[in-house]
Amino acid sequence: MKFNEVMHLSFYTDQMDEMRDFYENKLGLKAKIIMRYEAYKGQASRGAWAARAETNPKGIAYIFIELAPGQYLELFPKGDGQLEHEAPDTRLGYSHFALMVDDIHEAREELVQAGIEIDIEPNKGQSETWQMWIHDPDGNKFEIMQYTDKSLQHKGNIEQDIEKYGK
């Protein structure tokens, strides 16, 4: 099996307007799909979404915001009875995602001008790739990154693991 790219990341939110403002207005990304519950009208097999099609047909079922060509962030509104968002780094599983830019210092200035707080200023990590950290209104952390000619993501560094794992 060969994977071509990450198609989308998906998050639930109870702050849809704030999340859209952050990703669309502050980061300058565009919504590509806005699916409303009315699309599920009469589809009983879709459960709660079909029920919402009757009670809130114009409500948002999900939004796809394009991060890069063919790559998306999918936002779902919080479901009935869904637990609150966990604080970052308190559970196993999701940690963060990263977005690539051509110039991390220029990106930093654009983020600051848009009113976005920089959690960790641009710096070069152990992988020789530039990184800085920010978060969205729900507290989802993510990196903004820029490759260098020494970035291990291009070169690799698995030689020391070949003996241990045989690959």
CORLIN-V873036 format. One record per run of one state. SS is the DSSP state (@ for helix, = for strand, . for the rest). FROM is the first residue (numbers start at 0). TO is the last residue. Records with the same first field share a line. If there is no record, write none. Layout:
BEGIN
SS = FROM-TO ; FROM-TO
END
This chain:
BEGIN
. = 0-6 ; 13-14 ; 26-28 ; 40-42 ; 46-46 ; 55-58 ; 68-69 ; 77-95 ; 100-102 ; 113-118 ; 124-128 ; 135-139 ; 146-150 ; 155-157 ; 165-166
= = 7-12 ; 29-35 ; 59-67 ; 70-76 ; 96-99 ; 119-123 ; 129-134 ; 140-145
@ = 15-25 ; 36-39 ; 43-45 ; 47-54 ; 103-112 ; 151-154 ; 158-164
END
